[in-house]
Structures are given as structure tokens and as C-alpha cells.
Amino acid sequence: MRDLCHRVKKEQDLTGLSAFQLSKKISEENINSVDIFISYSYRDEVELPLALFLLLRDEGCKPYLSQRFSRKKGQIPNIKDIQKTRDILSVSKSLIFLDGPEATRSQWIPWEIGYIAGKNGKVAIFTAAENQSNVTNSEFLSLYPKVSHQDGCLLVDKDSREKIGLYQWVNA
């Protein structure tokens, strides 16, 4: 978690933007092809998905971070939001689910995961908790490999004994 906050702070120092401004700027970038769609809960802190986006970009990937647009608590999604999300998912090679503190409350995350799982099965889980054993979420999460941040690199648990670089996993 500390590494995540540090990465956001470094980007803020470079750009002079707040975390929210950075998130908004990043989500407005026009992307025609996406390596990784970041699925996250809008109830989690803005720094968590932003940090994951920056780490993925540092790895040489083209991540997509959706804007915190009309997905607000109690608000029914509009057709434009659904269409935009589906369009981005359709050009995405993979999805990383950011398993933050509020993730289980999201109604979008299961749909996003299901879309990519049905498309090509390239779904992985990144847990944003300091102590990952304290995170308790849906049982379906055990179906997908975990992503870890080790020694400045993002790795995917290919199986119980082997890890591969995230970029390699996305493009395999």
C-alpha cells in the first residue's frame, strides 16, 4: 500500500495535479487499443486505481482507467456509460480487478469481470490491502491468478510455483 501511495505522490509532484485531477485526466485519454482494463470500486480511495494505472503504465502496458462518471451510489447507470464501458472492454486484452476495501459493494465489477472472462479469460486480481489475508471478498476471486508488486515489478501467479511478468501475461 505504501508503494502505491508513493507512486501517486511521485506523479503528483511531476504534474502538479491532485490525485483526483490526475485520475480525471487519465480517464479522458483516447485509447483505441487497451492492454488492461482496470476494474475497481468507485467507493475506494481515488489513489488506489490511479496507483495501479501508473504501475501498469510503468510496466509498458496500455491500461484503461474509467472515469468516476455517473457510477455513483444509488444512481442507475445510463446507456451511454454502459455502452462506453462495453466498447472499452471489447478492445481490452485483459482485466485486472483491484480488490480494494469497497470492491464487494460494486455492481459493475462482476459484469466487467464476466465480460472479459467470457471473451478470453484474461482476468487477474490485484489486492490493495497491506495485509492481504484481511481481505475477504467473493469466492469467485479464487478462480483468477493474483498480481503482486515485487521489487518494482508486477508479476502474475501463473500457478502455485511460477510467476511471470505482467506484460508477458497480457501478451501471451
Buried (B, 14 or more C-beta within 10 A) or exposed (E): BEEBBEBBEEBBEEEEBEBEEBBBEBBEEEBEEBBBBBBBBBBBBBBBBBBBBBBBBEBEBBBBBBBBBEBEEEEEBEEEBEEBBEEBBEEBBBBBBBBBBEBBEBEBBBBBBBBBBEBEEBBBBBBBEEEEEEBEBEEBBEEBBBBBBEEEBBBBBEEEEEBBBBBEBBEE
